[in-house]
């Protein structure tokens, strides 16, 4: 028996996980997210800046998808959600959890390890205890609907108190009416059901997970809108925001000049001439205080332009 325990412990040490695979080690977190060069949480999870999160709310799913595809990321989108509120995006840093169908011996061991680690309550509350402001609780509940309700209104209130944000679950939730009354909270889930969570166990906490067609790492930026959810690698978040802002400014300029009759649709829809690019730079400077992009970002854009 002792030999089996030693082998089990050695196996988890080799893969850099805590006992029972509940979390990955900080070293493995750094290894998996090596492309991120910015600030991190104590456990190594990337901590994308609040400014980027706030600006990300204006990014469209299509803009994010386009940048990710160009960068070689083809599996970061999942659709077919049933949110509480249409038209209310959820944006933030992913704190991930993985659930599996319950196996009694493993579930008992996980519960015992949780008790040893000082965790309180049922395992579906453990990810909530780890949330920070700006986090989004992202959970793979293997698409379970009946008895796959990861939260109700009590846990929903706890989540919002900790993170000020919403959730994305490849599973279901309950208490739709109560959750809808939490001002500022939204949940993107696969369905709603009045049942309780049963025959499910937490198998991974702050680990890489699968969300339908997407692969999600802790610290990824969640961009959840009506079309679906993009899971954006932390190191590409700023690039997506800046690209979106440039597209937005060019669209505003093009529409404005078309309304004025200064250019034809053919001129605006094609590659812009040097004359139009120069006009765009002058227009940006003239309208810098009125545009829906931070003034500082427009100034940075103008500094890089040659027209």
Residue frames as qw, qx, qy, qz and C-alpha x, y, z in Angstrom:
[[0.000, 0.886, 0.465, 0.000, 0.00, 0.00, 0.00],
 [0.316, -0.788, 0.100, 0.518, 2.84, 2.39, 0.90],
 [0.424, -0.109, 0.592, 0.677, 4.51, 1.71, -2.44],
 [0.208, 0.641, 0.652, 0.347, 1.28, 2.60, -4.28],
 [0.153, -0.935, -0.240, 0.211, 1.00, 5.89, -2.36],
 [0.410, -0.569, 0.335, 0.630, 4.65, 6.75, -3.14],
 [0.367, 0.194, 0.676, 0.609, 4.11, 6.03, -6.84],
 [0.073, 0.819, 0.550, 0.146, 0.93, 8.15, -6.84],
 [0.259, -0.886, -0.035, 0.382, 2.68, 11.06, -5.14],
 [0.444, -0.324, 0.501, 0.669, 5.65, 10.78, -7.52],
 [0.322, 0.477, 0.679, 0.457, 3.30, 10.83, -10.51],
 [0.018, -0.933, -0.358, -0.017, 1.64, 14.06, -9.38],
 [0.392, -0.733, 0.192, 0.521, 5.02, 15.63, -8.60],
 [0.484, -0.026, 0.596, 0.640, 6.23, 14.83, -12.11],
 [0.188, 0.613, 0.583, 0.499, 3.30, 16.54, -13.79],
 [0.141, 0.174, -0.159, 0.962, 3.50, 19.52, -11.45],
 [0.481, -0.507, -0.378, -0.607, 0.06, 19.07, -9.88],
 [0.390, -0.375, 0.571, -0.618, -1.17, 19.04, -6.33],
 [0.189, 0.033, 0.971, -0.144, -2.46, 15.75, -4.96],
 [0.399, 0.521, 0.731, -0.186, -5.52, 14.52, -6.90],
 [0.337, 0.280, 0.514, 0.738, -4.78, 16.94, -9.72],
 [0.006, -0.817, -0.525, 0.238, -6.90, 19.73, -8.28],
 [0.116, 0.963, -0.083, -0.230, -4.55, 22.55, -9.31],
 [0.799, 0.420, -0.123, 0.413, -1.45, 22.90, -11.43],
 [0.614, -0.453, -0.123, 0.635, 1.76, 24.13, -9.86],
 [0.048, 0.905, -0.030, -0.421, 2.96, 27.70, -10.28],
 [0.286, -0.434, 0.664, 0.537, 5.86, 26.43, -12.40],
 [0.337, 0.310, 0.830, 0.318, 3.46, 24.70, -14.77],
 [0.183, 0.869, 0.401, -0.224, 1.24, 27.78, -14.87],
 [0.083, -0.789, 0.318, 0.519, 4.27, 29.83, -15.93],
 [0.340, -0.152, 0.811, 0.452, 5.21, 27.17, -18.47],
 [0.321, 0.539, 0.768, 0.131, 1.73, 27.03, -20.06],
 [0.138, 0.946, 0.291, -0.034, 1.37, 30.81, -20.22],
 [0.634, -0.289, 0.161, 0.699, 4.98, 31.64, -21.11],
 [0.318, 0.506, 0.390, 0.700, 3.88, 34.03, -23.89],
 [0.264, -0.907, -0.261, -0.201, 2.44, 36.37, -21.24],
 [0.568, 0.233, -0.302, 0.730, 5.07, 38.86, -20.02],
 [0.205, -0.636, 0.012, -0.744, 2.95, 41.05, -17.76],
 [0.336, -0.384, 0.572, -0.643, 1.76, 41.03, -14.17],
 [0.556, -0.097, -0.811, -0.155, 0.62, 37.78, -12.56],
 [0.713, -0.582, -0.009, -0.391, -1.38, 36.60, -9.57],
 [0.410, -0.630, 0.640, -0.158, 0.51, 34.87, -6.77],
 [0.824, 0.003, 0.566, -0.040, -0.25, 31.44, -8.27],
 [0.355, -0.205, 0.642, 0.648, 1.20, 32.51, -11.64],
 [0.373, 0.652, 0.655, 0.088, -2.10, 33.16, -13.41],
 [0.287, 0.269, 0.237, 0.888, -1.78, 36.05, -15.93],
 [0.059, -0.698, -0.503, 0.506, -3.30, 39.30, -14.65],
 [0.289, 0.481, 0.415, 0.716, -4.33, 41.38, -17.66],
 [0.102, -0.072, -0.272, 0.954, -4.74, 45.06, -16.68],
 [0.208, 0.590, 0.639, -0.448, -8.11, 46.55, -15.78],
 [0.205, 0.593, -0.186, -0.756, -7.73, 49.12, -18.55],
 [0.151, 0.174, -0.842, -0.488, -7.58, 46.36, -21.17],
 [0.059, 0.354, 0.921, -0.151, -10.59, 44.61, -19.63],
 [0.209, 0.641, 0.360, -0.644, -12.64, 47.81, -19.76],
 [0.253, 0.534, -0.417, -0.691, -11.69, 48.49, -23.39],
 [0.039, -0.036, 0.970, 0.238, -12.33, 44.85, -24.32],
 [0.325, 0.460, 0.699, -0.441, -16.05, 45.38, -23.65],
 [0.416, 0.684, -0.032, -0.598, -16.29, 47.35, -26.90],
 [0.007, 0.364, -0.836, -0.411, -14.60, 44.64, -28.98],
 [0.820, 0.156, -0.076, -0.546, -16.89, 42.58, -31.21],
 [0.853, -0.134, 0.505, 0.003, -16.73, 38.80, -31.38],
 [0.786, 0.586, 0.127, 0.150, -15.86, 39.07, -35.07],
 [0.172, 0.891, -0.368, 0.204, -12.93, 41.44, -34.42],
 [0.531, -0.565, 0.618, -0.130, -11.50, 39.15, -31.75],
 [0.897, 0.161, 0.411, 0.003, -12.03, 36.08, -33.94],
 [0.632, 0.761, -0.074, 0.126, -10.22, 37.72, -36.86],
 [0.030, -0.818, 0.543, -0.188, -7.12, 38.61, -34.85],
 [0.691, -0.346, 0.620, -0.136, -6.98, 35.17, -33.23],
 [0.887, 0.380, 0.260, 0.025, -7.29, 33.40, -36.59],
 [0.462, 0.830, -0.258, 0.174, -4.49, 35.53, -38.01],
 [0.212, -0.705, 0.630, -0.246, -2.33, 34.59, -35.03],
 [0.421, 0.221, -0.876, -0.075, -3.01, 30.86, -35.56],
 [0.210, 0.045, 0.794, -0.569, -5.59, 30.37, -32.80],
 [0.381, -0.079, -0.631, -0.671, -8.50, 28.49, -34.41],
 [0.531, -0.361, -0.765, -0.046, -10.18, 26.94, -31.36],
 [0.164, -0.049, -0.480, 0.861, -11.08, 29.81, -29.03],
 [0.427, -0.070, -0.063, -0.899, -14.81, 30.26, -29.73],
 [0.018, -0.253, -0.963, 0.089, -17.84, 28.42, -28.38],
 [0.338, -0.173, -0.211, -0.901, -21.44, 29.27, -29.26],
 [0.592, -0.335, -0.656, -0.328, -24.94, 28.07, -28.33],
 [0.190, -0.036, -0.662, 0.724, -25.34, 29.63, -24.87],
 [0.300, -0.704, -0.571, -0.297, -28.43, 30.50, -22.85],
 [0.253, 0.175, -0.386, 0.870, -27.53, 33.68, -20.92],
 [0.060, -0.573, -0.644, 0.503, -29.63, 35.36, -18.26],
 [0.171, 0.821, 0.141, -0.526, -29.57, 38.71, -20.06],
 [0.661, 0.500, 0.341, 0.444, -29.23, 39.32, -23.79],
 [0.255, 0.838, 0.040, 0.481, -27.04, 42.28, -24.69],
 [0.462, -0.838, 0.260, -0.130, -25.11, 42.23, -21.39],
 [0.693, 0.472, -0.515, 0.181, -21.49, 41.14, -22.05],
 [0.788, -0.594, 0.126, 0.101, -19.28, 39.34, -19.57],
 [0.576, 0.669, -0.329, 0.335, -15.59, 40.30, -19.80],
 [0.497, -0.765, 0.370, -0.175, -12.83, 39.32, -17.43],
 [0.153, 0.535, -0.830, 0.033, -9.96, 36.99, -16.53],
 [0.841, -0.096, -0.445, -0.292, -10.77, 33.28, -16.53],
 [0.307, -0.403, 0.786, -0.353, -10.55, 31.34, -13.29],
 [0.632, 0.136, -0.626, -0.436, -11.15, 27.78, -14.46],
 [0.552, -0.214, 0.710, -0.382, -12.71, 24.67, -12.96],
 [0.464, 0.167, -0.771, -0.404, -13.18, 21.20, -14.37],
 [0.668, -0.127, 0.508, -0.528, -15.96, 18.87, -13.27],
 [0.303, 0.185, -0.888, -0.294, -16.39, 15.19, -14.07],
 [0.774, -0.307, -0.379, -0.404, -19.05, 12.52, -13.47],
 [0.485, -0.639, 0.472, -0.365, -18.76, 11.47, -9.84],
 [0.768, 0.107, -0.623, 0.099, -16.66, 8.45, -8.95],
 [0.654, -0.725, -0.147, -0.159, -17.05, 7.77, -5.24],
 [0.823, -0.305, -0.071, 0.474, -13.49, 6.81, -4.29],
 [0.445, 0.309, 0.083, 0.836, -11.99, 9.78, -6.14],
 [0.225, -0.736, -0.206, -0.605, -14.64, 12.20, -4.86],
 [0.739, -0.648, -0.175, 0.060, -14.05, 11.05, -1.27],
 [0.730, -0.115, -0.014, 0.674, -10.30, 11.55, -1.66],
 [0.208, 0.514, 0.158, 0.817, -10.82, 15.04, -3.13],
 [0.460, -0.772, -0.221, -0.379, -13.13, 15.97, -0.26],
 [0.802, -0.496, -0.117, 0.311, -10.58, 14.72, 2.28],
 [0.585, 0.121, 0.063, 0.799, -7.76, 16.64, 0.60],
 [0.042, -0.687, -0.219, -0.691, -9.93, 19.76, 0.56],
 [0.640, -0.739, -0.187, -0.095, -10.52, 19.40, 4.29],
 [0.783, -0.262, -0.027, 0.564, -6.78, 19.02, 4.88],
 [0.393, 0.298, 0.165, 0.854, -6.18, 22.20, 2.85],
 [0.034, -0.359, -0.426, 0.830, -8.72, 24.14, 4.90],
 [0.197, -0.165, -0.519, -0.815, -11.32, 24.40, 2.14],
 [0.307, 0.180, 0.607, -0.710, -14.86, 25.06, 3.31],
 [0.647, 0.383, 0.197, -0.629, -18.14, 23.61, 2.06],
 [0.854, 0.319, 0.410, 0.034, -18.90, 21.55, -1.02],
 [0.580, -0.156, 0.418, 0.682, -16.29, 21.45, -3.77],
 [0.314, 0.650, 0.483, 0.495, -18.43, 23.53, -6.17],
 [0.193, -0.973, -0.126, 0.004, -17.89, 26.47, -3.82],
 [0.708, -0.400, 0.173, 0.556, -14.08, 26.17, -3.81],
 [0.467, 0.361, 0.317, 0.743, -13.53, 28.05, -7.10],
 [0.124, -0.880, -0.296, -0.350, -15.71, 30.87, -5.77],
 [0.614, -0.738, -0.029, 0.278, -13.44, 31.28, -2.75],
 [0.653, -0.152, 0.289, 0.684, -10.50, 31.89, -5.12],
 [0.343, 0.753, 0.396, 0.398, -12.11, 34.64, -7.21],
 [0.312, -0.351, -0.084, 0.879, -10.64, 38.14, -7.41],
 [0.309, 0.739, 0.200, -0.564, -12.19, 41.33, -8.78],
 [0.351, 0.637, -0.439, -0.528, -12.46, 41.15, -12.54],
 [0.163, -0.174, 0.962, 0.135, -12.39, 37.34, -12.68],
 [0.741, 0.084, -0.223, -0.629, -14.89, 35.23, -14.59],
 [0.572, -0.199, 0.774, -0.187, -15.65, 31.80, -13.16],
 [0.611, 0.398, -0.497, -0.469, -15.32, 29.47, -16.19],
 [0.545, -0.233, 0.770, -0.235, -16.32, 25.85, -15.61],
 [0.470, 0.182, -0.746, -0.435, -16.44, 22.75, -17.76],
 [0.581, -0.088, 0.621, -0.519, -19.35, 20.74, -16.40],
 [0.193, -0.052, 0.920, 0.339, -19.22, 18.33, -19.40],
 [0.296, -0.118, -0.495, -0.808, -22.48, 19.82, -20.71],
 [0.189, -0.338, -0.903, 0.184, -24.64, 18.32, -17.98],
 [0.274, -0.419, -0.195, -0.843, -28.08, 19.94, -17.63],
 [0.766, -0.497, -0.235, -0.334, -30.24, 17.80, -15.29],
 [0.807, -0.558, 0.002, 0.194, -28.42, 17.68, -11.92],
 [0.684, 0.195, 0.043, 0.702, -25.63, 19.71, -13.53],
 [0.075, -0.927, -0.182, -0.320, -26.64, 23.04, -11.95],
 [0.623, 0.156, -0.373, 0.670, -23.33, 24.46, -10.76],
 [0.078, -0.039, -0.388, 0.917, -24.88, 27.48, -9.04],
 [0.090, -0.743, -0.652, -0.120, -28.15, 28.93, -7.85],
 [0.011, 0.891, 0.094, 0.444, -28.90, 32.40, -6.57],
 [0.648, -0.746, 0.079, 0.130, -26.99, 31.97, -3.28],
 [0.733, -0.180, 0.314, 0.576, -23.72, 31.06, -4.98],
 [0.396, 0.663, 0.325, 0.546, -24.45, 33.62, -7.70],
 [0.233, -0.954, -0.037, -0.184, -24.54, 36.37, -5.09],
 [0.717, -0.566, 0.246, 0.325, -21.29, 35.07, -3.58],
 [0.688, 0.240, 0.356, 0.584, -19.63, 35.07, -7.01],
 [0.202, 0.821, 0.218, 0.487, -20.69, 38.63, -7.76],
 [0.465, -0.884, 0.044, 0.008, -19.57, 39.82, -4.31],
 [0.745, -0.384, 0.326, 0.436, -16.09, 38.34, -4.89],
 [0.547, 0.092, 0.501, 0.665, -15.54, 39.15, -8.56],
 [0.221, 0.600, 0.078, -0.765, -18.05, 41.85, -9.54],
 [0.263, 0.356, -0.672, -0.593, -18.49, 39.70, -12.62],
 [0.852, 0.087, 0.006, -0.516, -20.40, 36.80, -14.17],
 [0.593, -0.258, 0.762, 0.049, -19.85, 33.16, -15.10],
 [0.614, 0.407, -0.490, -0.467, -19.52, 30.91, -18.16],
 [0.569, -0.219, 0.761, -0.220, -20.50, 27.26, -17.60],
 [0.469, 0.172, -0.751, -0.432, -20.49, 24.31, -19.95],
 [0.145, -0.265, -0.905, 0.300, -23.26, 23.02, -17.69],
 [0.222, -0.688, -0.510, -0.467, -26.51, 24.38, -16.29],
 [0.046, 0.110, -0.498, 0.859, -27.65, 26.62, -13.45],
 [0.218, -0.593, -0.774, -0.035, -30.80, 26.97, -11.39],
 [0.194, -0.720, -0.389, 0.542, -32.77, 29.84, -9.81],
 [0.364, 0.408, 0.378, 0.747, -32.96, 31.92, -13.00],
 [0.176, -0.864, -0.346, -0.322, -35.40, 34.33, -11.39],
 [0.584, -0.765, -0.037, 0.268, -33.18, 34.96, -8.37],
 [0.641, -0.142, 0.279, 0.701, -29.99, 35.26, -10.41],
 [0.275, 0.607, 0.412, 0.621, -31.63, 37.74, -12.78],
 [0.293, -0.920, -0.233, -0.114, -32.17, 40.07, -9.82],
 [0.650, -0.476, 0.084, 0.586, -28.43, 40.46, -9.13],
 [0.301, 0.942, 0.025, -0.150, -27.72, 43.85, -10.67],
 [0.097, 0.814, -0.547, -0.168, -24.70, 43.61, -12.99],
 [0.483, -0.260, 0.836, 0.033, -24.50, 39.81, -12.98],
 [0.753, 0.385, -0.245, -0.474, -24.82, 37.62, -16.07],
 [0.594, -0.257, 0.762, 0.024, -24.40, 33.90, -16.64],
 [0.585, 0.433, -0.510, -0.459, -23.68, 32.18, -19.96],
 [0.522, -0.180, 0.810, -0.199, -24.77, 28.57, -19.45],
 [0.112, 0.061, -0.867, -0.482, -25.90, 25.65, -21.61],
 [0.434, -0.441, -0.662, -0.423, -29.34, 25.46, -20.01],
 [0.310, -0.354, 0.418, -0.777, -31.50, 26.03, -16.95],
 [0.623, -0.207, -0.738, -0.158, -33.00, 23.37, -14.71],
 [0.522, -0.673, 0.096, -0.515, -34.63, 23.29, -11.25],
 [0.932, -0.176, -0.290, 0.127, -32.66, 20.22, -10.11],
 [0.454, -0.829, 0.316, 0.080, -29.77, 20.21, -7.65],
 [0.356, 0.663, -0.657, -0.033, -26.15, 19.40, -8.47],
 [0.853, -0.262, 0.415, -0.178, -25.68, 15.64, -8.14],
 [0.911, 0.102, 0.326, 0.230, -23.22, 12.93, -9.26],
 [0.474, 0.800, -0.108, 0.351, -20.61, 15.55, -10.16],
 [0.710, -0.556, -0.031, 0.431, -17.15, 16.10, -8.69],
 [0.131, 0.955, -0.245, -0.100, -14.58, 18.88, -9.01],
 [0.946, 0.031, 0.113, 0.303, -11.56, 17.33, -10.72],
 [0.591, 0.182, 0.053, 0.784, -9.47, 20.39, -11.57],
 [0.165, -0.920, -0.274, 0.224, -9.11, 23.92, -10.24],
 [0.039, 0.901, -0.289, -0.322, -7.32, 26.65, -12.21],
 [0.562, -0.159, 0.725, 0.364, -6.23, 24.11, -14.83],
 [0.204, 0.209, -0.570, -0.768, -6.49, 24.06, -18.64],
 [0.498, 0.303, 0.727, -0.363, -10.04, 23.03, -19.59],
 [0.069, 0.196, 0.727, 0.654, -12.15, 22.36, -22.66],
 [0.331, 0.430, 0.407, -0.734, -15.24, 24.51, -23.17],
 [0.733, 0.574, 0.258, -0.257, -17.04, 22.81, -26.06],
 [0.785, 0.544, 0.052, 0.290, -14.90, 23.59, -29.11],
 [0.134, 0.878, -0.271, 0.372, -12.49, 25.85, -27.22],
 [0.747, -0.119, -0.433, 0.490, -9.40, 25.32, -25.10],
 [0.223, -0.897, -0.020, -0.381, -9.19, 27.65, -22.09],
 [0.612, 0.077, -0.498, 0.609, -6.25, 28.43, -19.83],
 [0.379, -0.749, -0.389, 0.380, -6.39, 30.20, -16.48],
 [0.250, -0.556, 0.094, 0.787, -5.96, 33.93, -17.07],
 [0.214, 0.326, 0.651, 0.651, -7.45, 33.89, -20.58],
 [0.210, 0.186, 0.162, -0.946, -9.73, 36.85, -21.24],
 [0.239, 0.465, 0.852, -0.020, -13.38, 35.94, -21.54],
 [0.202, 0.171, -0.185, -0.946, -15.35, 37.95, -24.11],
 [0.143, 0.363, 0.920, -0.043, -18.94, 36.74, -23.83],
 [0.292, 0.242, -0.068, -0.923, -21.55, 38.38, -26.03],
 [0.749, 0.246, 0.251, -0.561, -24.81, 37.41, -27.71],
 [0.691, 0.483, -0.472, -0.259, -23.05, 35.56, -30.57],
 [0.933, -0.080, -0.316, 0.154, -21.06, 33.39, -28.18],
 [0.549, -0.801, 0.197, 0.135, -17.88, 33.38, -26.10],
 [0.628, 0.618, -0.369, 0.295, -14.27, 34.03, -27.16],
 [0.772, -0.590, 0.059, 0.227, -11.52, 32.80, -24.85],
 [0.435, 0.852, -0.193, 0.218, -8.57, 35.09, -25.60],
 [0.801, -0.077, -0.266, 0.531, -5.00, 34.16, -24.62],
 [0.343, -0.836, -0.171, 0.392, -3.75, 36.81, -22.19],
 [0.444, -0.361, 0.330, 0.751, -0.78, 37.79, -24.37],
 [0.188, 0.317, 0.613, 0.699, -3.10, 38.69, -27.28],
 [0.066, -0.750, -0.609, 0.250, -5.65, 40.72, -25.29],
 [0.103, -0.698, 0.021, 0.708, -4.05, 44.13, -25.84],
 [0.128, -0.135, 0.670, 0.718, -3.46, 43.46, -29.54],
 [0.026, 0.514, 0.824, 0.235, -7.13, 42.59, -30.01],
 [0.092, -0.801, -0.407, 0.429, -8.25, 45.73, -28.16],
 [0.133, -0.571, 0.270, 0.764, -5.96, 48.04, -30.15],
 [0.117, 0.078, 0.791, 0.595, -6.90, 46.41, -33.47],
 [0.005, 0.661, 0.751, 0.004, -10.59, 46.81, -32.64],
 [0.106, -0.783, -0.202, 0.579, -10.11, 50.47, -31.76],
 [0.131, -0.344, 0.506, 0.780, -8.31, 51.19, -35.03],
 [0.054, 0.330, 0.848, 0.411, -11.09, 49.46, -37.00],
 [0.061, -0.750, -0.606, 0.255, -13.70, 51.43, -35.07],
 [0.116, -0.678, 0.048, 0.724, -11.99, 54.75, -35.77],
 [0.092, -0.142, 0.674, 0.719, -11.59, 54.01, -39.47],
 [0.019, 0.512, 0.838, 0.187, -15.26, 53.01, -39.67],
 [0.071, -0.787, -0.392, 0.471, -16.33, 56.24, -37.97],
 [0.110, -0.522, 0.330, 0.779, -14.19, 58.28, -40.35],
 [0.098, 0.074, 0.814, 0.568, -15.40, 56.42, -43.44],
 [0.006, 0.652, 0.758, 0.000, -19.08, 56.75, -42.53],
 [0.106, -0.757, -0.190, 0.617, -18.61, 60.42, -41.68],
 [0.076, -0.414, 0.472, 0.775, -16.94, 61.21, -45.00],
 [0.080, 0.281, 0.868, 0.402, -19.51, 59.17, -46.97],
 [0.007, -0.754, -0.611, 0.241, -22.34, 61.14, -45.37],
 [0.079, -0.731, 0.067, 0.674, -20.57, 64.36, -46.31],
 [0.736, 0.649, 0.188, -0.026, -20.16, 63.10, -49.89],
 [0.105, -0.839, 0.467, 0.258, -16.43, 63.74, -49.80],
 [0.066, -0.353, 0.896, 0.262, -15.55, 60.24, -51.01],
 [0.735, 0.065, -0.406, -0.540, -17.36, 57.53, -52.93],
 [0.893, -0.294, 0.262, -0.216, -18.16, 54.08, -51.45],
 [0.904, 0.352, -0.127, 0.205, -15.61, 52.62, -53.84],
 [0.280, 0.692, -0.425, 0.512, -12.87, 54.83, -52.41],
 [0.487, -0.556, 0.451, -0.500, -13.72, 54.00, -48.78],
 [0.955, -0.094, 0.208, -0.190, -14.21, 50.26, -49.31],
 [0.827, 0.441, -0.214, 0.275, -10.92, 49.89, -51.20],
 [0.684, -0.243, -0.170, 0.666, -7.36, 50.36, -49.93],
 [0.032, -0.951, -0.188, 0.241, -7.17, 54.01, -48.96],
 [0.574, 0.646, -0.038, 0.502, -5.06, 56.37, -51.00],
 [0.486, -0.038, -0.333, 0.807, -2.35, 58.52, -49.40],
 [0.146, -0.377, -0.098, -0.909, -4.75, 61.46, -49.65],
 [0.685, -0.500, -0.352, -0.396, -7.45, 59.67, -47.64],
 [0.757, -0.246, -0.437, 0.419, -4.92, 58.41, -45.08],
 [0.271, 0.148, -0.193, 0.931, -3.69, 61.99, -44.56],
 [0.405, -0.437, -0.208, -0.776, -7.29, 63.18, -44.23],
 [0.777, -0.401, -0.483, -0.048, -7.91, 60.41, -41.66],
 [0.582, -0.110, -0.400, 0.700, -4.97, 61.57, -39.52],
 [0.009, -0.233, 0.046, -0.971, -6.17, 65.16, -39.61],
 [0.591, -0.428, -0.383, -0.567, -9.72, 64.04, -38.80],
 [0.731, -0.312, -0.544, 0.269, -8.50, 62.05, -35.80],
 [0.367, -0.017, -0.299, 0.881, -6.67, 65.08, -34.43],
 [0.221, -0.290, -0.136, -0.921, -9.68, 67.35, -34.98],
 [0.720, -0.364, -0.281, -0.519, -12.13, 64.94, -33.25],
 [0.437, 0.227, -0.791, 0.363, -9.82, 63.43, -30.62],
 [0.170, -0.078, 0.620, -0.762, -12.05, 64.48, -27.70],
 [0.668, 0.101, 0.043, -0.736, -15.27, 63.19, -29.27],
 [0.638, 0.244, -0.678, -0.272, -14.37, 59.69, -30.40],
 [0.870, -0.378, 0.049, -0.314, -15.33, 56.44, -28.56],
 [0.864, 0.127, -0.294, 0.388, -11.68, 55.45, -28.03],
 [0.545, -0.714, -0.108, 0.425, -9.43, 56.68, -25.19],
 [0.226, 0.964, -0.128, -0.058, -7.66, 59.91, -26.12],
 [0.397, -0.666, 0.604, 0.185, -4.30, 58.44, -25.11],
 [0.705, 0.101, 0.672, 0.203, -4.74, 55.57, -27.57],
 [0.521, 0.815, 0.243, 0.079, -5.56, 57.94, -30.43],
 [0.057, -0.930, 0.348, 0.106, -2.43, 59.94, -29.64],
 [0.574, -0.365, 0.700, 0.216, -0.34, 56.75, -29.76],
 [0.684, 0.461, 0.546, 0.148, -1.93, 55.87, -33.10],
 [0.316, 0.949, 0.019, -0.005, -1.16, 59.31, -34.52],
 [0.319, -0.775, 0.508, 0.201, 2.48, 59.06, -33.38],
 [0.627, -0.102, 0.729, 0.254, 2.90, 55.90, -35.50],
 [0.592, 0.679, 0.433, 0.034, 1.27, 57.29, -38.61],
 [0.471, -0.149, 0.317, 0.809, 3.25, 58.90, -41.44],
 [0.074, 0.523, 0.503, 0.684, 0.32, 60.87, -42.91]]
